[in-house]
Amino acid sequence: MDNHGPGVPSLALMTQPLRLLILGGSTEATRLAAALAQDAAYAATVSFAGRTEAIVPPPVPYRVGGFGGIDGLVQYLMSERIDGLIDATHPFAAQMKAHAVTAAKLAGVPLLGLERPAWTAGPGDRWTEVDRMDAAVDALGDKRRRVFLGIGRLNLHLFARAPQHAYLVRLVDPPREALPLPDVEVVVARGPFHDAADRAMLERFGAEMVVTKNSGGTAADAKLVAARALGLPVVMVRRPAVPERQVVATVADALGWLSRLASETPA
């Protein structure tokens, strides 16, 4: 009798585990790795881009760093005899997503995108949606405001051309050097975040506006709930366009895809 975790497909007839590469960086990647770790029918490796210092190790083998572009990813897929590629990167990791699509085609490896749905504005929300981060800078206007930037670290430099504002920035890792903003306060924290705590944070700072990327999911939506409760305007950066590929929104759906893939893969 096989001992498998709940919701994880059992593939007792397979003599070799299905070799999987999970491109990580999202909550969904972590949950998928945890599910696959319970089933010997799968041999999964998670790859992290390495943009955060404090990586939480998954319960499966993992690697940190890039592949060296499309060619490097193709070489990895072939040399490691990967049977399935799951792109569970952050919704804004546009370049990696594009590389995954191309590399999977070149290597002949089935690809699945695992991506949580985007947020949508509801009653009480005061959103201004923009396509690019530099447009979010423009949306702040010329008048001095107290702005919460819930955008991570990589795009902070764009806001240096709007130095009239006071900024509150939340980062996963403590900054190693001075941030490129003259009037900035830093909070170091890792999600998931909670509605009451984010509301208290915005109230303490005296925030007048929130800027965020449409990451979706529940781990980081507390700032939106808090902004709605406080009546604050939100500048929402839309997700970047990525090449067409098969996408599912939940770990359960990804497990179903893997079960079907395993049934089609020679043992």
KEGU-694359 format. One record per residue (C-alpha): x, y, z; residue in three letters; residue number from 0. Coordinates in pm, whole numbers. Example, Ala and Ser with C-alpha at 12.3 -4.5 7.8 and 13.67 -1.06 7.14 Angstrom:
NODE      x      y      z res   n
NODE   1230   -450    780 ALA   0
NODE   1367   -106    714 SER   1
//
This chain:
NODE      x      y      z res   n
NODE      0      0      0 MET   0
NODE    142    336   -100 ASP   1
NODE    173    610    160 ASN   2
NODE    105    939    -17 HIS   3
NODE     11   1279    119 GLY   4
NODE   -346   1402     69 PRO   5
NODE   -413   1536   -278 GLY   6
NODE    -87   1403   -422 VAL   7
NODE   -130   1159   -714 PRO   8
NODE      3    808   -654 SER   9
NODE    197    655   -942 LEU  10
NODE    299    317   -806 ALA  11
NODE    363    165  -1147 LEU  12
NODE    645    405  -1229 MET  13
NODE    989    251  -1184 THR  14
NODE   1169    585  -1211 GLN  15
NODE   1047    909  -1053 PRO  16
NODE    938   1191  -1281 LEU  17
NODE   1222   1444  -1285 ARG  18
NODE   1089   1796  -1242 LEU  19
NODE   1237   2144  -1237 LEU  20
NODE   1033   2406  -1053 ILE  21
NODE   1128   2766  -1123 LEU  22
NODE   1055   2912   -780 GLY  23
NODE   1001   3251   -627 GLY  24
NODE    635   3233   -532 SER  25
NODE    419   3097   -253 THR  26
NODE    276   2850   -501 GLU  27
NODE    623   2712   -576 ALA  28
NODE    679   2649   -206 THR  29
NODE    344   2472   -169 ARG  30
NODE    400   2259   -477 LEU  31
NODE    745   2152   -358 ALA  32
NODE    599   2056    -20 ALA  33
NODE    333   1842   -188 ALA  34
NODE    580   1669   -419 LEU  35
NODE    821   1598   -135 ALA  36
NODE    564   1353      3 GLN  37
NODE    559   1135   -308 ASP  38
NODE    850    919   -426 ALA  39
NODE    698    918   -775 ALA  40
NODE    848   1266   -824 TYR  41
NODE   1204   1395   -804 ALA  42
NODE   1170   1773   -797 ALA  43
NODE   1435   2042   -783 THR  44
NODE   1348   2404   -710 VAL  45
NODE   1551   2682   -870 SER  46
NODE   1571   3026   -704 PHE  47
NODE   1692   3336   -884 ALA  48
NODE   1880   3440   -570 GLY  49
NODE   1745   3795   -550 ARG  50
NODE   1671   3757   -180 THR  51
NODE   1934   3663     75 GLU  52
NODE   1714   3478    323 ALA  53
NODE   1586   3192    110 ILE  54
NODE   1357   2952    295 VAL  55
NODE   1485   2606    195 PRO  56
NODE   1216   2385     40 PRO  57
NODE   1177   2018    142 PRO  58
NODE   1329   1907   -189 VAL  59
NODE   1670   1969   -350 PRO  60
NODE   1722   2326   -467 TYR  61
NODE   1967   2548   -651 ARG  62
NODE   2029   2923   -642 VAL  63
NODE   2126   3146   -934 GLY  64
NODE   2059   3190  -1301 GLY  65
NODE   2113   2942  -1581 PHE  66
NODE   2306   3168  -1818 GLY  67
NODE   2019   3260  -2045 GLY  68
NODE   1807   3040  -2267 ILE  69
NODE   2099   2823  -2381 ASP  70
NODE   2198   2752  -2023 GLY  71
NODE   1846   2654  -1928 LEU  72
NODE   1820   2424  -2231 VAL  73
NODE   2148   2259  -2133 GLN  74
NODE   2026   2209  -1776 TYR  75
NODE   1696   2057  -1887 LEU  76
NODE   1874   1812  -2114 MET  77
NODE   2170   1724  -1893 SER  78
NODE   1946   1666  -1590 GLU  79
NODE   1695   1470  -1805 ARG  80
NODE   1407   1685  -1685 ILE  81
NODE   1064   1539  -1768 ASP  82
NODE    858   1844  -1678 GLY  83
NODE    922   2215  -1621 LEU  84
NODE    695   2415  -1390 ILE  85
NODE    726   2792  -1407 ASP  86
NODE    615   2909  -1064 ALA  87
NODE    816   3230  -1069 THR  88
NODE    679   3562   -944 HIS  89
NODE    417   3707  -1180 PRO  90
NODE    657   3993  -1262 PHE  91
NODE    952   3769  -1356 ALA  92
NODE    879   3836  -1724 ALA  93
NODE   1224   3754  -1862 GLN  94
NODE   1247   3420  -1683 MET  95
NODE    899   3328  -1800 LYS  96
NODE    991   3406  -2160 ALA  97
NODE   1314   3207  -2127 HIS  98
NODE   1121   2911  -1986 ALA  99
NODE    883   2906  -2283 VAL 100
NODE   1165   2912  -2538 THR 101
NODE   1392   2669  -2353 ALA 102
NODE   1112   2417  -2299 ALA 103
NODE   1035   2416  -2671 LYS 104
NODE   1400   2376  -2767 LEU 105
NODE   1457   2095  -2516 ALA 106
NODE   1127   1923  -2589 GLY 107
NODE   1020   1942  -2225 VAL 108
NODE    653   1992  -2129 PRO 109
NODE    598   2329  -1957 LEU 110
NODE    331   2438  -1714 LEU 111
NODE    286   2785  -1569 GLY 112
NODE    164   2798  -1209 LEU 113
NODE     42   3151  -1148 GLU 114
NODE   -207   3291   -901 ARG 115
NODE   -483   3515  -1039 PRO 116
NODE   -428   3890  -1045 ALA 117
NODE   -606   4117   -799 TRP 118
NODE   -912   4303   -920 THR 119
NODE  -1050   4627   -780 ALA 120
NODE  -1368   4602   -573 GLY 121
NODE  -1610   4835   -399 PRO 122
NODE  -1424   5099   -201 GLY 123
NODE  -1097   5062   -390 ASP 124
NODE   -940   5374   -539 ARG 125
NODE   -701   5229   -795 TRP 126
NODE   -508   5392  -1074 THR 127
NODE   -373   5115  -1297 GLU 128
NODE    -56   5166  -1501 VAL 129
NODE    147   4942  -1731 ASP 130
NODE    498   5031  -1615 ARG 131
NODE    673   5128  -1296 MET 132
NODE    793   5460  -1439 ASP 133
NODE    428   5546  -1502 ALA 134
NODE    364   5477  -1133 ALA 135
NODE    623   5743  -1049 VAL 136
NODE    438   5993  -1268 ASP 137
NODE    107   5901  -1106 ALA 138
NODE    230   6031   -769 LEU 139
NODE    214   6388   -896 GLY 140
NODE    423   6691   -805 ASP 141
NODE    273   6766   -464 LYS 142
NODE    463   6614   -172 ARG 143
NODE    297   6299    -43 ARG 144
NODE    373   6026    205 ARG 145
NODE    390   5710     -8 VAL 146
NODE    412   5343     82 PHE 147
NODE    609   5152   -182 LEU 148
NODE    511   4785   -171 GLY 149
NODE    717   4701   -479 ILE 150
NODE   1029   4527   -349 GLY 151
NODE   1383   4648   -404 ARG 152
NODE   1459   4628   -776 LEU 153
NODE   1259   4929   -896 ASN 154
NODE   1323   5172   -613 LEU 155
NODE   1574   5370   -819 HIS 156
NODE   1296   5482  -1053 LEU 157
NODE   1140   5683   -771 PHE 158
NODE   1460   5884   -724 ALA 159
NODE   1328   6127   -986 ARG 160
NODE   1041   6210   -751 ALA 161
NODE   1245   6313   -444 PRO 162
NODE    974   6547   -314 GLN 163
NODE    784   6256   -159 HIS 164
NODE    843   6078    170 ALA 165
NODE    861   5703    118 TYR 166
NODE    800   5398    332 LEU 167
NODE    960   5086    181 VAL 168
NODE    910   4726    291 ARG 169
NODE   1190   4483    201 LEU 170
NODE   1253   4113    260 VAL 171
NODE   1625   4170    333 ASP 172
NODE   1793   4464    509 PRO 173
NODE   1949   4697    249 PRO 174
NODE   2326   4664    223 ARG 175
NODE   2368   5019     98 GLU 176
NODE   2180   5345    113 ALA 177
NODE   1859   5345    -88 LEU 178
NODE   1838   5593   -378 PRO 179
NODE   1567   5798   -208 LEU 180
NODE   1644   6107      3 PRO 181
NODE   1346   6073    239 ASP 182
NODE   1284   5706    309 VAL 183
NODE   1194   5477    597 GLU 184
NODE   1258   5102    567 VAL 185
NODE   1063   4815    719 VAL 186
NODE   1221   4468    690 VAL 187
NODE    962   4191    693 ALA 188
NODE    865   3874    510 ARG 189
NODE    504   3787    428 GLY 190
NODE    240   3668    463 PRO 191
NODE    119   4000    600 PHE 192
NODE   -199   4070    795 HIS 193
NODE   -469   4332    749 ASP 194
NODE   -455   4486   1097 ALA 195
NODE    -75   4505   1100 ALA 196
NODE    -58   4668    757 ASP 197
NODE   -327   4917    853 ARG 198
NODE   -134   5006   1168 ALA 199
NODE    184   5045    962 MET 200
NODE     18   5281    714 LEU 201
NODE   -146   5483    991 GLU 202
NODE    179   5518   1186 ARG 203
NODE    360   5642    875 PHE 204
NODE     74   5872    783 GLY 205
NODE     56   5722    435 ALA 206
NODE   -139   5915    174 GLU 207
NODE    -86   5679   -119 MET 208
NODE     15   5317   -187 VAL 209
NODE    214   5187   -486 VAL 210
NODE    221   4815   -557 THR 211
NODE    257   4555   -829 LYS 212
NODE    -37   4329   -914 ASN 213
NODE    120   4017   -767 SER 214
NODE   -212   3858   -674 GLY 215
NODE   -265   3601   -403 GLY 216
NODE   -332   3640    -32 THR 217
NODE     21   3666    110 ALA 218
NODE     56   4036     21 ALA 219
NODE   -298   4166    -22 ASP 220
NODE   -316   4305    333 ALA 221
NODE   -188   4642    213 LYS 222
NODE   -481   4664    -28 LEU 223
NODE   -733   4579    244 VAL 224
NODE   -569   4842    466 ALA 225
NODE   -568   5103    189 ALA 226
NODE   -938   5038    124 ARG 227
NODE  -1022   5074    493 ALA 228
NODE   -828   5401    515 LEU 229
NODE   -962   5538    187 GLY 230
NODE   -613   5564     36 LEU 231
NODE   -552   5581   -339 PRO 232
NODE   -350   5292   -483 VAL 233
NODE   -128   5300   -791 VAL 234
NODE   -141   4945   -927 MET 235
NODE    119   4829  -1180 VAL 236
NODE    -29   4572  -1416 ARG 237
NODE    149   4243  -1484 ARG 238
NODE    386   4232  -1781 PRO 239
NODE    291   4042  -2093 ALA 240
NODE    447   3695  -2127 VAL 241
NODE    449   3442  -2413 PRO 242
NODE    146   3214  -2435 GLU 243
NODE    173   2891  -2241 ARG 244
NODE    -50   2653  -2049 GLN 245
NODE   -124   2801  -1706 VAL 246
NODE   -303   2680  -1394 VAL 247
NODE   -387   2887  -1088 ALA 248
NODE   -364   2634   -804 THR 249
NODE   -126   2371   -672 VAL 250
NODE   -405   2114   -696 ALA 251
NODE   -439   2182  -1068 ASP 252
NODE    -62   2158  -1109 ALA 253
NODE    -65   1818   -937 LEU 254
NODE   -336   1704  -1175 GLY 255
NODE   -124   1813  -1472 TRP 256
NODE    175   1625  -1331 LEU 257
NODE    -34   1312  -1282 SER 258
NODE   -138   1321  -1647 ARG 259
NODE    220   1390  -1754 LEU 260
NODE    344   1092  -1553 ALA 261
NODE     90    863  -1716 SER 262
NODE    219    969  -2058 GLU 263
NODE    590    943  -1973 THR 264
NODE    762    606  -2035 PRO 265
NODE    879    442  -1712 ALA 266
//
